[in-house]
Amino acid sequence: MAPLGSAYGERAGNVVVGVSDSLAGLAALRRGVREARATGRTLVAVRAWEPPEGEALYARRPETSWARLWADEARRCLERAFDLALGGPPADLRIVRRVIRGRAGPVLCSVAASADDLLVIGMARRRGPLARLRPRPVHRFVPARAACEVLIVAGPRLLPQEARMLRRGAGAAVPARTGSGRSR
């Protein structure tokens, strides 16, 4: 447990959230906001990014204009996540936004370096017959190496046709569910 930071029951430390615009990342952001409100902590929203081809290949032919472009896209993704998850940044919280170049696991662990922090990450539900073969490096790395409490938030359960529609961008056309769990 984290020590109390004031007479009003506020806790010391921050609520650090790994932000992405995936459904699991948006669920983590909503939960992080809820935890920050409940404890009076500062919400630190972190978006880690790397060059698409990886740092090793980027180091061979560095191009600063491309790096600025990717960093700007990471900033837009961070703002878009607040819009998608909450309709915009909450006005009642202290929010620090950080866009950091690096792998997500080490970046999140370095930002949430105090034992008083709470680190919130989202975890998408695995689907399909080969789901176990796909790596989940952030979800293995963070709980094993974090210096603070880690809260892993599962993404929402979707019917297969709902997931397909969301991937295609037709989220408004999701069929209604009946009592039996089947779509009409």
Buried (B, 14 or more C-beta within 10 A) or exposed (E): EBEEBEEEEEBBBBBBBBBBBBBBBBBBBBBBBEBBBEBBBBBBBBBBBBBEEEEEEBEEEEEEEBBEEBBEBBBEBBBBBBEBBEEEBBEEBEBEBBBBBEBBBBBBBBBBEBEBBBBBBBBBEEEEEEEEEEEEEBBEBBBEEBBBBBBBBEBEEBBEEBBEBEEEEEEEEBEEEEEEEEEE
